[in-house]
């Protein structure tokens, strides 16, 4: 097996066989020359996409089945795999891409949402005089600038504050951040600057004031990671790559080279996960870009292959937007255990993370309560004591598995850099592993370069630097205004569509349903507090969405923003998707497409999506904050107060509240609420699920609210509001009204 590590501008050789095949002594020079030419190639040489719109999934499957041989078959539809497909197809190579789940269903949708060079890696490079880490930061900063340019609708610069609480740290951190700007050179987004204590609190008013000396602000990029990944895959499809999600590689195909007598990988046996149909996809070269599952595919090729991937779990949480300023992030450079925590505004919410700990590889990583509480405790350390950081304010949580490339002797994952490696097996399987989101393009370029050299493919240099991703070419910051004026969309919805679909937003607007209101004219929302509209569900099917999970987590980001809102929207999403698939199927008078989508029933699809929210998006951890075993720790005065509130609803002194009791109180204060909504409200607190809320359950709820484990309980707020209205309506005594005269 040959093995080499690729970083910007150089290649570190670790296998003589590969050097002789690739001619690696010239590889670094070739790479530098290629980068200089890339902008010219992308802007002037590359032809327009062959498809105005990406072909349907069904058309892509037919292409995969009917093509006798591809030049390159990429396994894995994450950022790197999609990047490999785009890089290869834009060089003129006949390209295929298969993904066993959905595009960006794994690590690439579960990042910190930053496009960054790596401030802490630069610190390590300087402290340890590590030239490799320095080159990695330099490469990442170049890629950061490129990604902001080619997908302006999905990405933007973000100022990040580093608060300083010791005087000696101010010059120390300032020098480090200035070096970060210096390394970026012409790719520097904006120059960093120092803030006094008062100015820092103006920008970040919820910051801990005590002992604050000042702050340093630097700039990195931020993006919508799942949508960015999807844009890369869709762009590859438009340029002619046969791309298909829900296509699992069952085994690798091999042939014997007649000249050398050695076995060569020449394709894969693929299975349509949705229908169970299997067929062979043949290719001159196969690239393994499966992230955490890198070694699984490598062992398909060679069972004795040594593992090169060390998985690390990173947990993030999402909190309400009021926890952070709308346009200023926060970096905690030294947490209690030495890890770095980011606290960032994202999609009008606040995202906090990440943890970094060894983990087992799984398709369904679950955020642990321990990791969630670790992040919350670190957040508390940096926020003012006036801001109560409540466990109940965690609206969503997720765990992503980073595919780090490690030395087997390494004691932990915190010191591991995000350098990437390209590994070529004896049978010619190309594996690209490690790296990070920001460097996906250069990783793809290195992998395709290696494939071209090793397999003698006819292709030119990479042309993806400066190549606009789908939606980016004709986007402008004022595009949303045209959506408002031309289609009658709400401004918030129009801004969301422009920032999600770029210049393709008009196609979504054309599908929007009429509301029947004076304003907005079109655009029915899926849930009231988020700008996602029903038309996005229809458009999502055109973007290869096959399941409700695809829709709530990657075509929209509802599951990542608020699990309860996502669950609320699910029934309507499932109904719309089912209807859309059936409408298409009615053309041929049978259920061909509904079967092709893998749906056996809408109810089963709904249940699968709810299970995803419950385990992978933190709903389980959230719901466990209030259980029938929860302790009641209230002061006697609080217990008396809450008992009085409870008995205003339980007028018959039954010891429990039903929907009828709540309806009676609401009618007395002239409030109308439909029975289904009331049932949902009571069900949140009905721990033993007997259709009624007992006094003990109500006290458990109020105790959990006081401790901050539960927030936003509709029943608690409803009962408090009703009690206040009832108290205001107490009749005035006759003796205080002058005898009634």
Secondary structure, DSSP 8 states (H G I E B T S, - for coil): -EEEEEETTEEEE--HHHHHHHTGGGHHHHHHHHHHHHHHIIIIIS---S-SS---HHHHHHHHHH-S-EEEEEE--SHHHHHHHHHHHTTT--EEEE-SS-TT-SGGGSS-SEE---HHHHHHHHHTT-HHHHHHHHHHHHHHHHHHHHTTTTEEEEEEEEEE-SHHHHHHHHHHHHHHHHHHGGG-SS--EEEEHHHHHHH-TTB--TT--EEEEEEEEEE-HHHHHHHHHHHHHHTT-EEESSEEEEEEEEEE-TTT--EEEEEEEEEETTT--EEEEEEEEEEE--GGGHHHHHHHH-TT----EEEEEEEEEEE-GGGS-TT-EEEESS-TTS--EEEEEETTEEEEE---EE----SS----HHHHHHHHHHHHHHB-TTS---GGG--EEEEEEEEEE--TT-S-STT----EEEEE-TT--EEEEE--GGGHHHHHHHHHHHHHHHHT--------TT---TTTTT--TTHHHHHHHHH---HHHHHHHHHHHGGGHHHHHHH--B-SSSSSSB--BSSTTS--BTHHHHHHHHTT--SHHHIIIIIS-HHHH-HHHHHHHHHHHHHHHHHHHHHHHTTTTS-HHHHHTT-S-HHHHHHHHHHHHHHHSSHHHHHTTS-TT------HHHHHHHHHHHHHH-TT--SEE-HHHHHHHHHHTT----HHHHHHHHHTT-TT-SSSEEHHHHHHHHHHHHHTS----HHHHHHHHHHHHHHHT----GGGTGGG-
